[in-house]
Amino acid sequence: MPTRPGAAFDAFLETTAPRAAERRDWTPADGALPALYLSHGAPPLFDEADWMDRLFAWAQGLPRPRGVLIVSAHWEAAPLMISSPDPGTPLVYDFGGFPERFYRMAYATPDATAMADRVAAAMPDTEPLHRHASRGLDHGAWVPLKVMYPHADVPVLQLSIPTHDPDRLLDLGRRLRPLREEGYLVIGSGFMTHGLPFVDFQHPERVPGWSADFDVWAAEALARGDIDELARYRSQAPGMPYAHPTVDHYIPLFVTYGAASDQEQPAETVIDGYWFGLSKRSFQLA
């Protein structure tokens, strides 16, 4: 355990984060930004130097987007909703039992009204988008984004998960696909395995079989671009239901795939490995 919570994040802010100023803004000549799926971790991500470095390098390899639209496992709500677009949108500290420091973190992002209007326009008249007046960014959004965009210089909106149905989530992602061509980054934020009730927190180096088996299955399906296999996770994936006692951290993957240009393309894994036995696998699609 770290001697001071978030010490690795402090070092990151001093030594690594200043390089974010080197990023250039997205232009139409860049073409569509990729669609991302993140295993977002939790507040202790700020104690993981290597994980932060890899997230930052991922963002550093992309032009600075016009905005980030993120679908987090921690906001399941229907009808479909977006968070408040106001500048300095408050954070949601939707976790418990962590050091006080993590409840005082801020992430004052710019006004996202223009992005909110664009997202609303992408939705069909039969399924209007509800604009939540006060909902802030939960930790599935702000924790990884504080590392990827540490200067809080990119507008951010969160989109709710209105269903667990993979087909409907793929359809939702397809509606968002044109936004990628306009310089917006579309992200599904979850955790490739999330069996928290079964984690041995006394032995963080141990990877339980249910987590490793699910991760290998997912990695193989992602490498094949086999979205049909990924959609059959309840019946086909080894390690279930331990890998996902609830499915909220897995299903943002389908929004990512829906937003991709080709749903049968192989995914590019950018981050892998384990944290307390949970798979950190994160990937992008063109």
N, C-alpha and C positions, 0 to 999 in steps of 0.2 A: 504494500500500500504506500502511496506517496506520503512524504512527511508534511507536505502542504498541498491541499486540494487545488488543482489547477496550475501547479507550478510549471508543468510542461507547456501549458497554454501561454503563460507569461513569457517563457523563453521563445515560444513560437512568435508571439507578437513582436518581440525585440529583434529576432534574427531572421525570420522568414517572411512574415506578413508584409514588411515594407516593399517586397518585390512585386506585390500586387499592383503597385503604381506603374509598373512597366507594361501592363496590359493595354492593348489598344481596343477601342470600341468596335463592336460588330458593324460591318457594312454589308449592303446587299451583295457585293462581290464575294463575300465569304460563303454565300449559299446558306442552306438550312443548318442550324445548330443540331447536334445529336440529341436524342432522347435518352435520359439517364434513369437508372434505378440505383438508389443508394441504400445500403445498410447503414442506418443513421446513428446507431449507438445510443448513448444516453449521456447525461452530464459527465460521467467519467471518461468520455472521449477526450475531454480536455486534459486528462492525465496520460494520454497515449501519444507520444511524440511521433512514432512512425506512422500511425494511422492519420494523424493530422497532416504530416508531410505529404502523404499520398493523396489525400483529399485536395490539398492546396495545389499540388502539382497537376492534378486533373483539371482544376479550374484554370490554372496558369497556362495550360496548353490550348485553351479556347479563347476566342475574343470575348471581351466583356459584353454580356448580353444586354439587350434593352430592358429586360426584366426577367424574373424567375417565377414560373408558375409551378407550385409544388403540391403534390397530393400526398398527404401524410397518413400513416396508419392510425394516428391518434385523433382523427376527426372523421367519424362515421356519422353522416347525417343526410337525411333526405327530407325535402327535395334537395337537389344539387345547390350548394352554396359556395360563395367565396367570402374570404375574410375582409375585414375593413381595409380599404385602400389608402387610408389617411397616412400622411407622413408620421414616422415615429410610432407606428402601430405597436401596441403593447405586446409583451410576451406572455404566453401561458406556461406556467410552471407546473406542468401536469405530471409530476413525479413526487416521490416521497422517500424520506430516509437518507437524503444526501446532505453534504455539508452546506452550511448557510450561504456560502459564497455563490453557489449555483442558483440560488433564488434571488440574487441581486444583480445578475447579469442583464445587460441591455443590448439591444440591436436595433438602433433607430434608422430604419430603412426609409428611402425617399417616397414621395407620393406615387401611388400606383394606380391612379384613377384612369389614365389612358389605357393601361393594360386591362383593368377591370371592364372598361367599355368594350375592348376588343374581345375578351373572353365571352362576355354576354352576347356579342354579335355572332359568335361562333355556335351558339346554342339554338336549336330549332324552336320555333314559336310554340310548339306543342309541349316543350319541356323548358320553360323559362328558368333562368338562373336567379336564385334568391341572393340578394346582397345583404350580408349580415352587417349590421351597423357597428358592432363593437367587438366582434371576434378577432382576437390577435393571432399571433403565430405560436404554435405549440412546439415542443422540443424536437419533434420529427422534422421540423423545418429549421428552426433557428440554431440548433446545435451544429449540424453539419455546415450550414451556410455561414456561421460566424468564422468557420475555418476556411471555407472556399472563397468567400468574399468578405474578408475581415474588416474592410473599410466601410462596410454597410452602404456602399455607393450604388447599389443596384436595387430597383424597386422589386418587392416580393409580394406575391399573393398566394394564399393557400386555398385549395379547392377541396371540398369535402368528398368523401367516398359514399355515394348514395346507394350502393348495392354490393353484394358479394359475388354476383354473377359474372364470370369471366367475359362472356360475350357482350354484356352491356358495358363493362369497363373498357373492352376493346373498342366498342363504338364511341365511347366518350373520348378515348384517346384519338380516334380518327378525326373527331371534330376539332381537336386541338392541333392536329398536324400542320395546318397552314401557319400557325403561330411560329413554328420553328423556322419557316422560310422568311419570317419577318423579324428575326433576331431575338425571339423569346426562347428561353431555355425551359423545357418541360421536364419535370423530375417526378418520379414515383419514389417515395421515401418509406422504407420499411426495415426489415431485417431478414436475411435469407433463411435463417432459422431463429426461432424465438420461444423456445421451450423454457421460459424462465422458472416455472415451478420445479423443473427437473435439473436445474443447474447446480453443480457442486461449487459453491462460492469459496469453500475452504481450499480448493485445489484448482485454481484458474487455468493451469496448464493442461488439464485433462479435457479431451474432446470426446464426449459420449458418442456411442455408436449411432444413435438416432440422428444426431446432428451431422456427423461425417457422412453417413449414408445418404441423407437427404441432399446434402451439398453436392456429393458426387453425381447423384441423379440429376439435380438441377443443372450442374455444370455441363453434363453431357447433352442434355436437351437444349441448353442455350447454345452450345457449340454447333448443334445441328440446325438451329433455328426452328425447333419443333414446338411451335406454340400449342398445337393440339395436345401433345404430351404434357406440357406445363399446365394446361387447363384441367388435366385429369389427375391433378396432384392428390386429391382426396383418396382415390382408389389405387393409384399407381405408384406414388412416391413412397419409398422406404422411409421408416422413421416417423411416419404419421401414426397417431396424432401428437406424439411427443414434440416433434419439430415445430408444430404449430397447433397448440391447444385451441387457440382462436386464430382465424385466418387473416386478421387485419394487417399483419406485417408482411404477408406474402402477396396479397392481391394488388397492391399498387403496381406491381410488375406488369399487369395487364394494361394499365393506362399507358405505361412506357411503351409497350409493344404496339398498342393502337396508334400512338403518335409517331411511330417509326415509318419510314418511307416504304419499307418492305417487311412484312410481318414474318417472312420465312428466312430472313437473313440471319447468319450466325451473329451472336452477340460478342462484343469485345469485353472480356472481363478486365477491369482496371484495378480492382482491389480484391484480394482474397485473404485466406487465413481465418483465424478464429479469435474471439474475445470471450473469455470465460466459457469456452466450448461452443459458442454461438458463431455461425458462419457470417463473416463480414462481406461475402461476395457481393460486388457491386459492378455494374456493367453499363455500356452505352451501345446505342443502335443508331445507325445513320438514317 
